[in-house]
Every structure is written in C-alpha cells, then in structure tokens.
Amino acid sequence: MIGVYDRTKSKPNKGIFKKGHILSENALKKLRDRILPIETRKRMSINAKTKGMRPPSRKGATITEEHKQIISKANKGKRVSAETRRKMSLKSYNWKGGKSRDKYHKSWKYNKWRRGVFLRDNFTCALCGTVGGRLEAHHLYLWSKYPKLRYRKENGVTLCVSCHKAAHRFKFYKHD
C-alpha cells in the first residue's frame, strides 16, 4: 500500500477516488498536483474576498462605476456590422422590422384612451369579471392594421392579464 486517499485534506472529487481507495505512486502524484489542501484554499478564498475578487462565473456580481466607465470607453466607436445586426434581428422573437409601439404607448393620447376604456368598463375584466388588479386594455381591431381606430374607446375592452394572454392566444379580435 503506497498511499491512502484522505478526503479531509483535499477537495472532494466526484466519484473518481473513493474514501480508503489505495492509490499508486503515479496517481498520488497527479492528485497532489491537481488538488490543493483545504488550508491553501481557505487562504486563497480570504485573499480573494479582501481584494474584492469574484469567482469566474461572476453570477450576481456588481460592477463599480469606475469599471463601468472603463468598459464604456473600450466599447466606444465599436460598430456591429450590418450582417451581425441582421442576424440578431432575425433571432429575436420580438423584432417587427424596426417598428416601435413604445412611442405610442407612452403618449398622452394612448393613456387617455386606456383610461377611458377602464372607466367605461368600470375597471372590470370583460371575460372573467375580475374587478381591479392588473388590468390591460385590449384592442378589438388590430393596432397594426387599423391605425384610425387605435384611440377609439369602442375599439377597446378591459381584460385582466391572464384573459389578455388568452385573448391573443385565441385571436380574440375583429376582422373586416
């Protein structure tokens, strides 16, 4: 028996070496080279914490303002090629060819229409009858196909979030 693997002094290995397993001289050397003792790992961990270092994954890491400025400066002037932009746009499920509804949905006209629909329907979902909560105004005639009807109260109905999702899933809108 050349050496016995002791888990208490090194990092546990996922099933490769079992407790009490007899190792050859060569395997023991490889193990010593690859795995650091617990004391060494603790020292490294403490040093990393005091210096503000994070593990490689950086999950949940916060970036200082100084570091943000460095990243921003490094990315200034970099352009994404037209081909890359085209590929990114094709991959996005939400891409509508460069058209944006945000400029309309943030307008006073849209908010007035939405509020009018809610008041008319008494803040009640038209499908399930839920009063209050998270309500959304649904267009009966499609927003994109009927621009003249966008802000008409008759084109709107109050729905709760779940009923609004169902309305779009089952295409609950009117056609010509």
Steps between C-alpha positions, in 0.01 A plus 500: 500500500670816376253771600145532629282779364382726784202723409536727802824653366388565144210600279241222465507342158179389335526123524844460341670410829308340780578525871759244602586423137861385457689719254812431301803731529418653158132563589600652834742739327231608250256552786743717697571711191132547422334551838596765755480441875206652690726751682632633168150529355381688810793745474424556131132558577578755773745683271245508220234642732727771640612603152142502368555217253211282387477143374532452123123476445448850647133415553333784684817710494471877526722724294639824640434827319871529420497156333182590307680808365797287392270255317308787343820665378623171353174449308477858367521513124451126453243428233305184444503402135179507295519123465522452878210743556293308245577170671412643843171637371404170341563314824289732715141385544393858563647659187240673283726646234608808696148612594442611856178529697668661800479849357124454474449318830674776693297775338225696678259393225550131570478549878177698458352221283607231747358690799174560309463128426559414867245758618241388245540137611503598869851352549353151447637223275252440218568123489534379860345792691805574721477847650826696536840335517730501200281606209593554138317671216459269199440626145212321330624609157873440456728791589719444195223455241257771613696816590187718479330295774794496741365765735125435473349372826268269304811316378610416854397255769633456855662164573703361789852375420407130467193572285707736283755225438217260413346763270821517298548123508148442360511808275221688677481797263280607210567497125326660202 
